[in-house]
Amino acid sequence: MLELQANLTGLRASSVYKTSPRYLIDQADFYNLVVEGATDLQPLQLLAVTQAIEARFGRDRTCEQSKGPRTLDIDILLYGDARIDLPELVVPHPGMTERAFVLVPLVELAPELRHPLFGQPFASYLNSVRGQGIYLHAGPPV
């Protein structure tokens, strides 16, 4: 979080959730949260910042398996109401409405937030992701 505070103002964070792996089952659980903040950075500048933070925490994208274990993964889910469709960045994040590990903390943080393309409240997608193995993390901060 401290790393993000340098580039986001008004930073708010959801609770931390422990989630079962969804795509490659033979790996450790993940810890997920959603943060919100304002920035003067353009989308690709923000992406560069998040990828630099991941690298400082040991992430090496050249050595990892897709959907496999990683030290840190920071996704840009939304950028205001913007629609971005570039090879390196798609916003709104295309899989966010299918993933409990995104929706549950997102709805906790911003319960009235609506999908900028479809106009649906993100809370309306929660029923479709039930049973995906997401639990409020009761331990110390990760």
Number of C-alpha atoms within 10 A of each C-alpha: 10 8 13 15 13 11 16 19 13 9 16 13 15 17 17 20 21 18 19 19 19 17 10 13 11 11 12 12 15 17 18 23 19 24 18 18 14 12 16 10 12 10 18 13 11 18 17 12 18 20 19 14 17 19 15 13 13 12 18 14 12 6 8 11 10 10 11 14 17 17 12 19 15 15 14 17 19 18 19 10 12 12 14 16 11 9 6 8 15 15 21 21 16 9 9 18 19 14 17 22 27 18 22 26 22 24 20 15 18 15 14 13 14 16 16 17 11 8 9 13 16 21 19 12 18 16 9 12 16 12 8 15 15 22 15 14 15 10 8 6 8 7
